[in-house]
Amino acid sequence: MTTATPQHPELARELIARAEASAAHRIRRLRNRLDGVQLGEGRHADHANTKFLRRVLGEFEWPGHRVVGPTAARAAWSIALHSDHDLTFQRAATILLGRAVEADDALVQHWAHLHDRSLITSGRDQEYGTQFLLRAEGVELCPLRAPESLDERRASVGLAPIAVALQAVRRRHTPDRCGDEAPTFMPAGAT
């Protein structure tokens, strides 16, 4: 995978700015620091980000490391990951990200997360155990296909065993830690 200067630095800056703003909003939402208007603004921003990324995918297929660099490619992934309101787009993004992975221009771990997210969004069981629900009583793994072979599937895409991932997510989302974390547009750890 190349990490040379991206071919489209302006596009890279736009993707990063959009993903960072979206992540900051999600952190405030997680901390219950948003009113109804702010929640609506966040949904509007998610829709605008999806529309923007749709145009980018139309022009470049997936904006991978060669086109925008690793940080902006991660930003594009984050935008696609949070496009739950448009399942058709999310599935198309998953396919294009998969092609970029095959071309060694994107991370397979990002594809696994997006693949799982699109499965969960469409009401199906996830494959790699990357999607969790945050409930008042704690973190819960979203429905999963063939749990007995989960760690083998996770290893095949470079993800840590599920026990390690669950521990990291639970640690990151305990009530005393949620308020202390800085906004980030990429989930920390190898979930």
DRENPA-3360 file (N, C-alpha, C; in nm, 2 decimals, always signed):
BEGIN
1 = MTTATPQH = +0.08/-0.12/+0.00/+0.00/+0.00/+0.00/+0.09/+0.12/+0.00 ~ +0.06/+0.22/-0.09/+0.14/+0.33/-0.09/+0.10/+0.44/+0.01 ~ +0.19/+0.51/+0.07/+0.16/+0.62/+0.16/+0.22/+0.75/+0.11 ~ +0.26/+0.76/-0.02/+0.31/+0.88/-0.07/+0.21/+0.99/-0.07 ~ +0.25/+1.11/-0.10/+0.16/+1.22/-0.10/+0.04/+1.19/-0.18 ~ -0.08/+1.22/-0.13/-0.21/+1.19/-0.20/-0.22/+1.26/-0.33 ~ -0.28/+1.20/-0.42/-0.31/+1.27/-0.55/-0.40/+1.38/-0.54 ~ -0.49/+1.38/-0.45/-0.60/+1.48/-0.43/-0.60/+1.54/-0.29;
9 = PELARELI = -0.50/+1.62/-0.25/-0.50/+1.67/-0.12/-0.62/+1.76/-0.07 ~ -0.68/+1.83/-0.17/-0.80/+1.91/-0.13/-0.91/+1.82/-0.09 ~ -0.93/+1.71/-0.17/-1.03/+1.61/-0.13/-1.00/+1.55/+0.00 ~ -0.88/+1.52/+0.02/-0.83/+1.46/+0.15/-0.87/+1.55/+0.27 ~ -0.84/+1.68/+0.26/-0.88/+1.78/+0.36/-1.03/+1.78/+0.39 ~ -1.11/+1.78/+0.28/-1.25/+1.78/+0.30/-1.31/+1.66/+0.36 ~ -1.26/+1.54/+0.33/-1.30/+1.42/+0.39/-1.27/+1.42/+0.54 ~ -1.15/+1.46/+0.57/-1.10/+1.46/+0.71/-1.19/+1.56/+0.79;
17 = ARAEASAA = -1.21/+1.68/+0.74/-1.29/+1.78/+0.81/-1.43/+1.73/+0.84 ~ -1.49/+1.67/+0.74/-1.63/+1.61/+0.75/-1.63/+1.50/+0.86 ~ -1.53/+1.41/+0.85/-1.53/+1.30/+0.95/-1.50/+1.35/+1.09 ~ -1.42/+1.45/+1.11/-1.39/+1.50/+1.24/-1.51/+1.57/+1.30 ~ -1.58/+1.65/+1.22/-1.70/+1.72/+1.27/-1.80/+1.61/+1.31 ~ -1.82/+1.51/+1.23/-1.92/+1.41/+1.26/-1.88/+1.33/+1.39 ~ -1.75/+1.30/+1.41/-1.71/+1.23/+1.53/-1.73/+1.32/+1.65 ~ -1.70/+1.45/+1.64/-1.73/+1.54/+1.75/-1.87/+1.54/+1.79;
25 = HRIRRLRN = -1.96/+1.54/+1.69/-2.10/+1.54/+1.72/-2.14/+1.41/+1.79 ~ -2.09/+1.29/+1.74/-2.12/+1.16/+1.80/-2.08/+1.16/+1.94 ~ -1.96/+1.21/+1.97/-1.91/+1.22/+2.11/-2.01/+1.30/+2.20 ~ -2.05/+1.41/+2.15/-2.15/+1.50/+2.23/-2.28/+1.42/+2.25 ~ -2.32/+1.35/+2.14/-2.45/+1.27/+2.15/-2.43/+1.16/+2.26 ~ -2.32/+1.09/+2.26/-2.29/+0.99/+2.35/-2.29/+1.04/+2.49 ~ -2.24/+1.16/+2.51/-2.24/+1.22/+2.64/-2.37/+1.29/+2.68 ~ -2.47/+1.27/+2.60/-2.61/+1.33/+2.62/-2.60/+1.48/+2.63;
33 = RLDGVQLG = -2.52/+1.55/+2.55/-2.50/+1.69/+2.56/-2.56/+1.76/+2.43 ~ -2.67/+1.70/+2.37/-2.73/+1.76/+2.26/-2.88/+1.78/+2.28 ~ -2.93/+1.89/+2.23/-3.08/+1.91/+2.24/-3.14/+1.86/+2.11 ~ -3.27/+1.87/+2.09/-3.34/+1.82/+1.97/-3.29/+1.88/+1.84 ~ -3.26/+2.01/+1.85/-3.22/+2.08/+1.73/-3.08/+2.03/+1.69 ~ -2.99/+2.01/+1.79/-2.86/+1.97/+1.76/-2.86/+1.82/+1.71 ~ -2.95/+1.74/+1.76/-2.96/+1.60/+1.70/-3.00/+1.61/+1.56 ~ -3.10/+1.69/+1.52/-3.14/+1.71/+1.39/-3.03/+1.76/+1.30;
41 = EGRHADHA = -2.95/+1.85/+1.35/-2.83/+1.90/+1.27/-2.73/+1.79/+1.24 ~ -2.72/+1.70/+1.34/-2.63/+1.59/+1.32/-2.68/+1.50/+1.21 ~ -2.81/+1.47/+1.21/-2.87/+1.38/+1.11/-2.85/+1.45/+0.97 ~ -2.87/+1.58/+0.97/-2.86/+1.66/+0.84/-2.71/+1.65/+0.79 ~ -2.62/+1.66/+0.88/-2.47/+1.65/+0.85/-2.44/+1.51/+0.80 ~ -2.50/+1.41/+0.86/-2.47/+1.27/+0.81/-2.53/+1.25/+0.67 ~ -2.64/+1.31/+0.64/-2.70/+1.30/+0.51/-2.61/+1.37/+0.41 ~ -2.57/+1.49/+0.45/-2.48/+1.57/+0.36/-2.35/+1.50/+0.33;
49 = NTKFLRRV = -2.29/+1.44/+0.44/-2.17/+1.36/+0.42/-2.19/+1.25/+0.33 ~ -2.30/+1.18/+0.34/-2.33/+1.06/+0.25/-2.34/+1.11/+0.11 ~ -2.41/+1.22/+0.09/-2.42/+1.28/-0.05/-2.29/+1.32/-0.11 ~ -2.20/+1.38/-0.02/-2.07/+1.42/-0.07/-1.99/+1.29/-0.10 ~ -1.99/+1.19/-0.02/-1.91/+1.07/-0.04/-1.96/+1.00/-0.16 ~ -2.09/+1.00/-0.19/-2.15/+0.94/-0.31/-2.09/+1.00/-0.43 ~ -2.07/+1.13/-0.44/-2.01/+1.20/-0.55/-1.87/+1.16/-0.56 ~ -1.80/+1.15/-0.45/-1.66/+1.10/-0.45/-1.64/+0.96/-0.51;
57 = LGEFEWPG = -1.73/+0.87/-0.47/-1.73/+0.73/-0.51/-1.76/+0.73/-0.66 ~ -1.85/+0.82/-0.71/-1.88/+0.82/-0.85/-1.76/+0.86/-0.93 ~ -1.67/+0.95/-0.88/-1.56/+0.99/-0.95/-1.44/+0.90/-0.94 ~ -1.41/+0.85/-0.82/-1.29/+0.78/-0.79/-1.31/+0.63/-0.75 ~ -1.43/+0.58/-0.75/-1.47/+0.46/-0.69/-1.44/+0.47/-0.54 ~ -1.34/+0.41/-0.48/-1.31/+0.43/-0.34/-1.19/+0.52/-0.33 ~ -1.20/+0.63/-0.24/-1.09/+0.72/-0.22/-0.99/+0.65/-0.13 ~ -0.90/+0.57/-0.19/-0.81/+0.50/-0.11/-0.68/+0.58/-0.08;
65 = HRVVGPTA = -0.58/+0.50/-0.03/-0.45/+0.56/+0.01/-0.38/+0.64/-0.10 ~ -0.39/+0.59/-0.22/-0.32/+0.65/-0.33/-0.39/+0.79/-0.37 ~ -0.52/+0.79/-0.36/-0.60/+0.91/-0.40/-0.59/+1.02/-0.30 ~ -0.62/+0.98/-0.17/-0.63/+1.08/-0.06/-0.54/+1.06/+0.06 ~ -0.46/+0.95/+0.06/-0.38/+0.92/+0.18/-0.45/+0.84/+0.28 ~ -0.38/+0.78/+0.37/-0.44/+0.69/+0.47/-0.54/+0.76/+0.57 ~ -0.51/+0.88/+0.61/-0.60/+0.94/+0.71/-0.73/+0.98/+0.64 ~ -0.73/+1.03/+0.52/-0.85/+1.07/+0.45/-0.93/+0.94/+0.41;
73 = ARAAWSIA = -0.85/+0.84/+0.37/-0.92/+0.71/+0.34/-1.00/+0.66/+0.46 ~ -0.94/+0.67/+0.58/-1.00/+0.63/+0.70/-1.13/+0.72/+0.72 ~ -1.11/+0.85/+0.69/-1.23/+0.94/+0.70/-1.34/+0.90/+0.61 ~ -1.31/+0.86/+0.49/-1.41/+0.82/+0.39/-1.48/+0.69/+0.45 ~ -1.41/+0.60/+0.51/-1.46/+0.48/+0.57/-1.56/+0.52/+0.68 ~ -1.52/+0.62/+0.76/-1.60/+0.66/+0.88/-1.73/+0.72/+0.83 ~ -1.73/+0.80/+0.72/-1.85/+0.85/+0.67/-1.94/+0.74/+0.62 ~ -1.88/+0.65/+0.54/-1.96/+0.54/+0.49/-2.02/+0.45/+0.61;
81 = LHSDHDLT = -1.94/+0.43/+0.71/-1.99/+0.36/+0.83/-2.11/+0.42/+0.89 ~ -2.11/+0.55/+0.89/-2.22/+0.62/+0.96/-2.33/+0.67/+0.86 ~ -2.34/+0.60/+0.75/-2.45/+0.63/+0.65/-2.56/+0.53/+0.66 ~ -2.60/+0.49/+0.78/-2.70/+0.39/+0.81/-2.83/+0.43/+0.75 ~ -2.86/+0.56/+0.73/-2.99/+0.61/+0.67/-3.00/+0.57/+0.53 ~ -2.89/+0.53/+0.46/-2.89/+0.50/+0.32/-2.83/+0.36/+0.29 ~ -2.90/+0.26/+0.32/-2.85/+0.12/+0.31/-2.79/+0.09/+0.17 ~ -2.86/+0.14/+0.06/-2.81/+0.11/-0.07/-2.68/+0.17/-0.09;
89 = FQRAATIL = -2.66/+0.29/-0.05/-2.53/+0.36/-0.05/-2.42/+0.28/+0.03 ~ -2.46/+0.24/+0.15/-2.37/+0.17/+0.24/-2.32/+0.04/+0.18 ~ -2.41/-0.03/+0.11/-2.38/-0.16/+0.05/-2.28/-0.13/-0.07 ~ -2.31/-0.03/-0.15/-2.23/+0.01/-0.27/-2.09/+0.05/-0.22 ~ -2.08/+0.12/-0.11/-1.95/+0.16/-0.05/-1.87/+0.04/-0.01 ~ -1.94/-0.06/+0.05/-1.88/-0.18/+0.10/-1.81/-0.25/-0.02 ~ -1.89/-0.26/-0.13/-1.83/-0.33/-0.25/-1.71/-0.25/-0.31 ~ -1.72/-0.12/-0.31/-1.61/-0.04/-0.37/-1.49/-0.04/-0.27;
97 = LGRAVEAD = -1.51/-0.04/-0.14/-1.40/-0.06/-0.05/-1.34/-0.19/-0.06 ~ -1.42/-0.30/-0.08/-1.36/-0.43/-0.10/-1.27/-0.43/-0.23 ~ -1.31/-0.37/-0.33/-1.22/-0.36/-0.45/-1.09/-0.29/-0.42 ~ -1.10/-0.18/-0.34/-0.98/-0.11/-0.30/-0.89/-0.20/-0.22 ~ -0.95/-0.28/-0.13/-0.87/-0.37/-0.05/-0.79/-0.47/-0.14 ~ -0.87/-0.52/-0.24/-0.81/-0.62/-0.34/-0.69/-0.55/-0.42 ~ -0.70/-0.42/-0.44/-0.60/-0.35/-0.51/-0.49/-0.30/-0.42 ~ -0.49/-0.34/-0.29/-0.40/-0.30/-0.19/-0.40/-0.15/-0.17;
105 = DALVQHWA = -0.52/-0.09/-0.17/-0.53/+0.06/-0.16/-0.62/+0.10/-0.04 ~ -0.65/+0.00/+0.04/-0.74/+0.02/+0.16/-0.72/-0.09/+0.26 ~ -0.76/-0.07/+0.38/-0.74/-0.17/+0.49/-0.86/-0.27/+0.49 ~ -0.82/-0.40/+0.50/-0.92/-0.50/+0.51/-1.01/-0.49/+0.64 ~ -0.94/-0.44/+0.74/-1.02/-0.42/+0.87/-1.13/-0.32/+0.85 ~ -1.11/-0.21/+0.77/-1.21/-0.11/+0.74/-1.33/-0.18/+0.66 ~ -1.29/-0.27/+0.57/-1.39/-0.34/+0.49/-1.47/-0.43/+0.58 ~ -1.41/-0.50/+0.68/-1.48/-0.59/+0.77/-1.58/-0.51/+0.85;
113 = HLHDRSLI = -1.54/-0.39/+0.90/-1.63/-0.31/+0.98/-1.75/-0.26/+0.90 ~ -1.72/-0.21/+0.78/-1.83/-0.16/+0.69/-1.92/-0.28/+0.65 ~ -1.86/-0.39/+0.62/-1.94/-0.51/+0.58/-2.04/-0.55/+0.69 ~ -1.99/-0.56/+0.81/-2.07/-0.59/+0.93/-2.18/-0.48/+0.95 ~ -2.14/-0.36/+0.94/-2.24/-0.25/+0.96/-2.35/-0.26/+0.86 ~ -2.32/-0.28/+0.73/-2.43/-0.29/+0.63/-2.51/-0.41/+0.66 ~ -2.46/-0.52/+0.71/-2.54/-0.64/+0.74/-2.63/-0.61/+0.86 ~ -2.58/-0.54/+0.96/-2.66/-0.51/+1.08/-2.77/-0.41/+1.04;
121 = TSGRDQEY = -2.74/-0.31/+0.96/-2.83/-0.21/+0.91/-2.95/-0.27/+0.83 ~ -2.91/-0.38/+0.76/-3.02/-0.45/+0.68/-3.09/-0.55/+0.76 ~ -3.06/-0.57/+0.89/-3.13/-0.66/+0.97/-3.08/-0.80/+0.97 ~ -2.96/-0.82/+0.92/-2.89/-0.95/+0.92/-2.78/-0.96/+1.02 ~ -2.74/-1.08/+1.05/-2.63/-1.11/+1.15/-2.49/-1.07/+1.09 ~ -2.41/-1.01/+1.17/-2.28/-0.96/+1.13/-2.18/-1.08/+1.12 ~ -2.07/-1.07/+1.04/-1.98/-1.17/+1.02/-1.85/-1.17/+1.11 ~ -1.81/-1.04/+1.14/-1.68/-1.03/+1.21/-1.68/-0.97/+1.35;
129 = GTQFLLRA = -1.80/-0.95/+1.40/-1.82/-0.90/+1.54/-1.76/-0.77/+1.56 ~ -1.78/-0.68/+1.47/-1.72/-0.54/+1.49/-1.83/-0.44/+1.53 ~ -1.96/-0.48/+1.54/-2.06/-0.39/+1.57/-2.12/-0.42/+1.71 ~ -2.13/-0.32/+1.79/-2.18/-0.33/+1.93/-2.30/-0.23/+1.95 ~ -2.38/-0.26/+2.05/-2.48/-0.17/+2.10/-2.44/-0.12/+2.23 ~ -2.45/+0.01/+2.25/-2.43/+0.07/+2.39/-2.56/+0.08/+2.46 ~ -2.58/+0.00/+2.56/-2.71/+0.01/+2.64/-2.68/+0.06/+2.78 ~ -2.78/+0.09/+2.85/-2.76/+0.14/+2.99/-2.69/+0.04/+3.07;
137 = EGVELCPL = -2.72/-0.09/+3.05/-2.66/-0.20/+3.13/-2.52/-0.24/+3.07 ~ -2.47/-0.18/+2.97/-2.34/-0.21/+2.92/-2.33/-0.23/+2.77 ~ -2.22/-0.28/+2.72/-2.19/-0.30/+2.58/-2.24/-0.44/+2.54 ~ -2.31/-0.45/+2.43/-2.36/-0.58/+2.38/-2.32/-0.60/+2.24 ~ -2.27/-0.72/+2.20/-2.24/-0.75/+2.06/-2.37/-0.76/+1.98 ~ -2.37/-0.70/+1.87/-2.49/-0.71/+1.78/-2.50/-0.86/+1.73 ~ -2.61/-0.90/+1.68/-2.63/-1.04/+1.64/-2.52/-1.09/+1.54 ~ -2.48/-1.21/+1.56/-2.37/-1.27/+1.49/-2.39/-1.40/+1.43;
145 = RAPESLDE = -2.34/-1.42/+1.31/-2.35/-1.54/+1.24/-2.24/-1.64/+1.29 ~ -2.27/-1.76/+1.31/-2.17/-1.86/+1.35/-2.07/-1.82/+1.45 ~ -2.12/-1.79/+1.57/-2.03/-1.74/+1.68/-1.91/-1.83/+1.71 ~ -1.93/-1.96/+1.68/-1.82/-2.06/+1.72/-1.70/-2.04/+1.63 ~ -1.71/-1.98/+1.51/-1.59/-1.96/+1.43/-1.56/-1.81/+1.41 ~ -1.61/-1.73/+1.50/-1.59/-1.59/+1.49/-1.44/-1.55/+1.50 ~ -1.36/-1.60/+1.59/-1.22/-1.56/+1.61/-1.14/-1.60/+1.48 ~ -1.18/-1.71/+1.42/-1.11/-1.75/+1.29/-1.14/-1.65/+1.18;
153 = RRASVGLA = -1.26/-1.60/+1.17/-1.30/-1.50/+1.07/-1.23/-1.37/+1.10 ~ -1.23/-1.33/+1.23/-1.16/-1.21/+1.27/-1.01/-1.21/+1.24 ~ -0.95/-1.33/+1.27/-0.81/-1.34/+1.24/-0.78/-1.33/+1.08 ~ -0.87/-1.38/+1.00/-0.86/-1.37/+0.86/-0.85/-1.23/+0.80 ~ -0.90/-1.13/+0.88/-0.90/-0.99/+0.83/-0.82/-0.91/+0.93 ~ -0.73/-0.97/+1.01/-0.64/-0.90/+1.09/-0.70/-0.83/+1.21 ~ -0.81/-0.88/+1.26/-0.87/-0.83/+1.38/-0.84/-0.92/+1.50 ~ -0.83/-0.85/+1.62/-0.80/-0.92/+1.75/-0.91/-1.02/+1.78;
161 = PIAVALQA = -0.89/-1.12/+1.87/-0.99/-1.20/+1.91/-1.11/-1.12/+1.98 ~ -1.23/-1.17/+1.97/-1.34/-1.10/+2.02/-1.33/-1.07/+2.16 ~ -1.28/-1.15/+2.25/-1.27/-1.12/+2.39/-1.18/-0.99/+2.41 ~ -1.08/-0.98/+2.34/-0.99/-0.86/+2.34/-1.07/-0.74/+2.30 ~ -1.14/-0.75/+2.19/-1.22/-0.64/+2.13/-1.33/-0.60/+2.23 ~ -1.40/-0.69/+2.29/-1.51/-0.66/+2.38/-1.45/-0.59/+2.50 ~ -1.34/-0.63/+2.55/-1.28/-0.57/+2.67/-1.24/-0.42/+2.63 ~ -1.18/-0.40/+2.51/-1.15/-0.26/+2.47/-1.27/-0.17/+2.46;
169 = VRRRHTPD = -1.37/-0.23/+2.40/-1.50/-0.14/+2.38/-1.56/-0.12/+2.52 ~ -1.56/-0.21/+2.60/-1.62/-0.19/+2.74/-1.54/-0.09/+2.82 ~ -1.41/-0.10/+2.81/-1.32/-0.01/+2.88/-1.34/+0.14/+2.82 ~ -1.36/+0.15/+2.69/-1.37/+0.28/+2.63/-1.51/+0.34/+2.66 ~ -1.61/+0.26/+2.68/-1.74/+0.31/+2.70/-1.80/+0.29/+2.84 ~ -1.71/+0.28/+2.94/-1.76/+0.28/+3.08/-1.81/+0.43/+3.11 ~ -1.91/+0.44/+3.20/-1.96/+0.58/+3.23/-1.85/+0.68/+3.27 ~ -1.75/+0.63/+3.35/-1.65/+0.73/+3.39/-1.55/+0.76/+3.29;
177 = RCGDEAPT = -1.55/+0.69/+3.17/-1.45/+0.72/+3.07/-1.51/+0.80/+2.95 ~ -1.64/+0.78/+2.92/-1.70/+0.84/+2.81/-1.68/+0.99/+2.80 ~ -1.69/+1.06/+2.91/-1.67/+1.20/+2.91/-1.53/+1.25/+2.89 ~ -1.43/+1.16/+2.91/-1.29/+1.20/+2.90/-1.23/+1.18/+2.77 ~ -1.29/+1.11/+2.68/-1.23/+1.07/+2.55/-1.24/+1.19/+2.45 ~ -1.13/+1.21/+2.38/-1.12/+1.31/+2.28/-1.20/+1.26/+2.15 ~ -1.26/+1.35/+2.08/-1.33/+1.30/+1.96/-1.23/+1.24/+1.86 ~ -1.27/+1.13/+1.80/-1.20/+1.07/+1.70/-1.29/+1.01/+1.59;
185 = FMPAGAT = -1.25/+1.01/+1.47/-1.34/+0.95/+1.37/-1.32/+0.81/+1.34 ~ -1.22/+0.75/+1.41/-1.19/+0.61/+1.39/-1.20/+0.54/+1.52 ~ -1.28/+0.43/+1.53/-1.29/+0.36/+1.66/-1.15/+0.32/+1.70 ~ -1.12/+0.34/+1.83/-0.99/+0.30/+1.88/-0.98/+0.15/+1.90 ~ -0.87/+0.10/+1.90/-0.85/-0.04/+1.92/-0.88/-0.13/+1.80 ~ -0.87/-0.25/+1.81/-0.89/-0.35/+1.70/-1.02/-0.42/+1.72 ~ -1.13/-0.35/+1.72/-1.26/-0.41/+1.74/-1.31/-0.49/+1.63;
% end
